[in-house]
């Protein structure tokens, strides 16, 4: 993914970002693939998200790390990492080791719910991809995956230094269709590439065949 910067023409970068964010806020569903490389490590996150359903799978160097499913108001969580289980579900280290690789359900009444559900919204998948800064540039004639797009480039929306990001939005719907970013974290180069598809296309997610309530295992 890429584009050549050009002087802004037509709507400003700020107005285009606002229009795109408004379109995202009104969207009912999206599918995305988020790829991140950091030094020798690679992580991919594939997800489908709507207001009442979601399925998000994270892999590190090709190996399963986390899967989150939202079915109605119940979140289902599974991870191969005891550290991640302990951090996200408030489990002790010993309990987390026992529950790696096993589905755990989280209800709205559980203390862990609000943090998890915040990651399973459509804006949560897009907000940090919009560039910021005083030197935003707009390319009205960019292309991504063979589709015409409006590319907006600027500083990455993060605390990382020396980072730049570009978001590609559809000229008609103003919905994001891709994003890329590059920056330095410590001494390693971090690269991010995101593809968005199936905006507003309904999908369904099945609950796992068996899951244990987090309230019964969290101490």
Phi and psi in degrees as a GROMACS rama.xvg file:
@    title "Ramachandran Plot"
@    xaxis  label "Phi"
@    yaxis  label "Psi"
@TYPE xy
-178.485  167.66  UNK-2
-158.129  158.196  UNK-3
-97.26  130.342  UNK-4
-67.8792  145.114  UNK-5
-146.206  157.272  UNK-6
-58.508  142.049  UNK-7
-59.5532  140.42  UNK-8
-140.243  146.671  UNK-9
76.13  -147.787  UNK-10
-58.3089  149.465  UNK-11
-73.5492  163.462  UNK-12
-60.0521  -42.8719  UNK-13
-63.3304  -43.4251  UNK-14
-68.2994  -35.5827  UNK-15
-66.4397  -41.0382  UNK-16
-63.2927  -43.905  UNK-17
-61.9154  -43.9035  UNK-18
-63.3514  -39.6134  UNK-19
-67.348  -43.4597  UNK-20
-63.3588  -36.2006  UNK-21
-65.8546  -38.7861  UNK-22
-64.7763  -39.9665  UNK-23
-63.1858  -42.3331  UNK-24
-62.0657  -26.4062  UNK-25
-95.0148  -5.74398  UNK-26
-72.2297  150.233  UNK-27
-101.311  -19.2632  UNK-28
-166.299  157.653  UNK-29
-158.738  152.204  UNK-30
-117.571  141.097  UNK-31
-145.628  155.853  UNK-32
-128.66  122.857  UNK-33
-119.065  114.998  UNK-34
-113.212  132.475  UNK-35
-132.682  131.018  UNK-36
-120.075  137.032  UNK-37
-139.335  102.982  UNK-38
63.0987  -124.248  UNK-39
-91.0126  -1.80858  UNK-40
-97.7114  138.563  UNK-41
-125.559  136.246  UNK-42
-129.294  138.333  UNK-43
-127.331  141.073  UNK-44
-127.688  122.076  UNK-45
-116.738  128.406  UNK-46
-147.817  154.514  UNK-47
-126.611  129.867  UNK-48
-136.37  135.833  UNK-49
-140.576  -173.424  UNK-50
-68.6671  -30.8786  UNK-51
-120.488  -3.65512  UNK-52
-142.338  148.242  UNK-53
-161.377  151.524  UNK-54
-145.995  110.877  UNK-55
-124.093  124.938  UNK-56
-121.487  129.427  UNK-57
-116.5  130.16  UNK-58
-119.655  144.354  UNK-59
-120.602  120.344  UNK-60
49.6722  37.8645  UNK-61
86.4882  -7.02662  UNK-62
-101.291  140.453  UNK-63
-60.3618  137.472  UNK-64
-120.259  -53.7501  UNK-65
-143.126  146.29  UNK-66
-135.56  133.722  UNK-67
-121.536  133.016  UNK-68
-125.864  139.916  UNK-69
-117.082  121.701  UNK-70
-128.163  107.47  UNK-71
69.4279  -114.241  UNK-72
-114.234  6.84401  UNK-73
-100.561  131.71  UNK-74
-101.249  135.519  UNK-75
-113.92  132.604  UNK-76
-130.548  130.527  UNK-77
-140.487  140.888  UNK-78
-148.367  147.318  UNK-79
-88.8325  0.398802  UNK-80
-110.776  118.729  UNK-81
-64.4893  -33.9051  UNK-82
-62.7155  -43.2006  UNK-83
-67.3391  -40.6782  UNK-84
-61.2689  -45.479  UNK-85
-61.7882  -43.243  UNK-86
-69.5653  -44.2601  UNK-87
-86.1438  -25.9419  UNK-88
-113.476  -0.0282729  UNK-89
69.3877  32.2047  UNK-90
-90.5812  153.174  UNK-91
-69.7079  161.143  UNK-92
-58.7936  -40.6953  UNK-93
-66.3664  -46.1401  UNK-94
-64.6853  -40.2161  UNK-95
-60.6243  -41.3211  UNK-96
-61.0552  -37.6669  UNK-97
-66.1816  -31.9188  UNK-98
-103.332  10.5347  UNK-99
-64.489  138.672  UNK-100
75.8965  10.3177  UNK-101
-124.135  138.569  UNK-102
-70.0127  135.577  UNK-103
-126.805  134.34  UNK-104
-100.955  143.858  UNK-105
-129.147  125.81  UNK-106
-103.197  161.127  UNK-107
-56.1751  -24.559  UNK-108
-81.7197  -8.93883  UNK-109
-82.6756  145.18  UNK-110
-64.8437  -24.3233  UNK-111
-80.1577  -11.4876  UNK-112
-64.7322  -47.7022  UNK-113
-61.3653  -38.6389  UNK-114
-66.5287  -41.6013  UNK-115
-70.4633  -43.8475  UNK-116
-66.6705  -27.1993  UNK-117
-64.7673  -24.0481  UNK-118
-86.3495  -8.88099  UNK-119
-109.95  43.2782  UNK-120
-121.675  157.165  UNK-121
-64.1889  -46.9564  UNK-122
-59.461  -31.6059  UNK-123
-62.4293  -27.1652  UNK-124
-84.9893  -10.5588  UNK-125
-121.119  -29.8286  UNK-126
-53.1368  -47.9678  UNK-127
-75.8593  -2.2048  UNK-128
-90.8162  -14.4676  UNK-129
-75.2686  129.459  UNK-130
-70.0479  159.595  UNK-131
-129.896  -172.169  UNK-132
102.801  171.727  UNK-133
-86.2275  -10.5172  UNK-134
-115.926  44.909  UNK-135
-66.3142  139.27  UNK-136
-124.078  151.191  UNK-137
-123.028  131.645  UNK-138
-117.067  107.678  UNK-139
-75.1162  -11.2176  UNK-140
-122.611  37.7846  UNK-141
-79.5452  170.817  UNK-142
-143.476  147.531  UNK-143
-146.944  125.904  UNK-144
52.3243  36.3479  UNK-145
81.7456  4.64156  UNK-146
-111.483  139.296  UNK-147
-65.6555  143.242  UNK-148
-150.742  160.994  UNK-149
-98.224  122.168  UNK-150
-104.392  131.223  UNK-151
-119.538  123.126  UNK-152
-119.843  142.484  UNK-153
-174.065  -159.57  UNK-154
-69.7651  143.766  UNK-155
-65.8106  142.82  UNK-156
-82.2082  69.0164  UNK-157
-156.873  176.222  UNK-158
-89.4087  0.845007  UNK-159
-72.8489  141.769  UNK-160
-86.4289  160.591  UNK-161
53.1479  42.8592  UNK-162
-120.294  145.021  UNK-163
-135.101  144.208  UNK-164
-137.188  155.396  UNK-165
-132.599  133.036  UNK-166
-114.37  138.78  UNK-167
-108.543  122.664  UNK-168
-119.18  148.713  UNK-169
-67.9737  132.035  UNK-170
-62.772  -25.037  UNK-171
-96.0913  -55.9806  UNK-172
-81.3092  -20.4407  UNK-173
67.2554  11.4081  UNK-174
-80.2095  146.314  UNK-175
-64.887  139.782  UNK-176
-118.912  -4.69384  UNK-177
179.686  166.774  UNK-178
-158.608  154.713  UNK-179
-146.608  152.517  UNK-180
-152.716  152.11  UNK-181
-145.11  140.555  UNK-182
-168.136  174.986  UNK-183
-104.518  130.874  UNK-184
-120.933  112.764  UNK-185
58.5365  -122.169  UNK-186
-104.911  1.98715  UNK-187
-102.825  150.006  UNK-188
-86.701  131.475  UNK-189
-111.241  130.098  UNK-190
-123.529  138.512  UNK-191
-128.27  135.542  UNK-192
-137.521  129.327  UNK-193
-129.888  139.107  UNK-194
-124.431  131.237  UNK-195
-113.024  134.181  UNK-196
-142.024  173.941  UNK-197
54.494  41.1183  UNK-198
-61.4781  132.422  UNK-199
64.3336  18.5732  UNK-200
-96.4388  119.784  UNK-201
-63.8146  152.612  UNK-202
-150.046  168.729  UNK-203
-130.173  149.432  UNK-204
-126.802  134.773  UNK-205
-95.6771  141.178  UNK-206
-70.6921  150.68  UNK-207
-58.8062  153.761  UNK-208
-64.4716  -26.091  UNK-209
-150.448  137.743  UNK-210
-151.27  145.991  UNK-211
-102.211  130.192  UNK-212
-60.2844  135.609  UNK-213
-62.449  -29.3233  UNK-214
-63.3992  -21.3659  UNK-215
-90.2066  -8.61853  UNK-216
-122.86  -20.1562  UNK-217
-79.0139  130.805  UNK-218
